[in-house]
């Protein structure tokens, strides 16, 4: 509910704001920056949530059977790769 209220206030608050257009700036450049930011932000947020779940479960597994530590590290690395894919997509978007 709080997220919905914050997003409504931010959308309503930004409707009256107008900026003067610069000579070299275009709408495409700003959309690239917005897309790159969203690509990395959503990927990093998802990786953070996933890492919290995998990390908690991994610590529980390691506490019961320390021999499975290497498998837990593999799963943690797989979750971390999602954030790396987000960085790669960000650079691809900015490079176009």
N, C-alpha and C positions, 0 to 999 in steps of 0.2 A: 504494500500500500504506500509505503514511504517512497519507494522507487517510482511509482506511478505519479505521485504528487511532485517529486523533484523533476521528473521529465516534463510534466505539464507546465511547471513554472519556468523551466529553462526554454521551452518552445515558445510560450507566450511572451516571455521577457525578451526574446531575441527577434521578435517580429518587427518591432519599431526601430531597430538599429540599422542604420544605413552607413555604408562606407563609400568614400569616393574611389572610383576605379582608377588604378594606376595604369600608366601607358603600357608597361611590359607584362602586366598580369593578365592572365586569361582564366576563364572558368575551368578549362581542362586541367590546368596546373593545380588548381585548388582541389579539384575532384581526385587527382592523382594522390595528393597528400592525404586527403580524407580516406581514400581507399587503402592506401598503404598503412595508415594509422589503425584503421579498423582491422585489416588483415593481421597485423602483428598483435594488436590489443586483444582481439577475440581468441587468437591462438594461444597467447600467453595466459589469458584468463582460464581458458579450458585446460591448459597444461597444469596450471596451478591447482585447479580443483581436482584434476585426475591424480596429480602427484600427492595431494593430501590423502586421497582414498588409498592409493597404492602404497604410500609410505606407512600409513597406519596398519594396513593389512600385512605389509612386509615385516614390520617390526614385531607383529604378533607371531608371524611364522618363524622368524629368526629366534625369538625367545623360546619357542617350543622345540625347534630343530635347527641348531646352528649350521648344519651341513647344507641347508638350502639357501645360504646367504648369496651365493653366486647367481642363483635363479632370480632372487629378489632384485638384485642389481640389474639384471637383464630387463625385468619388467619396468623398473624405474627409468632405465635408459630409453625404453620404447615410449614412455609417456613424455620424457624430455624431448624426444624427436619431434613431437607436435609443435613445440615452441620454435624449434629450428626450422621446420617447414614454414611457419609464419614469418620468420625473418627472411627466408629465401623468397617467399611471395612478395614481401615488402620491397625487396631489392628489384625483383622483376617488374613490379608495378612502377617503381620510381625510375627504372631504366628505360621505360618506353617513351 
